[in-house]
Amino acid sequence: MSKVEIYTKFTCGFCFRAKTLLEKKNVSFEETDISMDGSKREEMIQRSGGRMTVPQIFIDDRHIGGSDDLAALEQSGELDALLAG
């Protein structure tokens, strides 16, 4: 199974939506809440190529994007292949 990382904020509806999709697929993920941690926020921005919104999702260190990007991968059928590694 692939390593999934997601940067979030506590009150983010898009974050909730992305996590819900991953949970429905029984995918374990490492969540990093950047709400109160400036260093983690900077890490996210650097890893995502300058994106400042949450969530930012990575699968095996590959930047996937945000919630809409994750949903688009699911809709196209590509997400399962990425998650399988």
Sequence and secondary structure as in RCSB ss.txt:
>XXXX:A:sequence
MSKVEIYTKFTCGFCFRAKTLLEKKNVSFEETDISMDGSKREEMIQRSGGRMTVPQIFIDDRHIGGSDDLAALEQ
SGELDALLAG
>XXXX:A:secstr
   EEEEE TT HHHHHHHHHHHHTT   EEEE TT HHHHHHHHHHTTS  SS EEEETTEEEESHHHHHHHHH
HT HHHHHH 
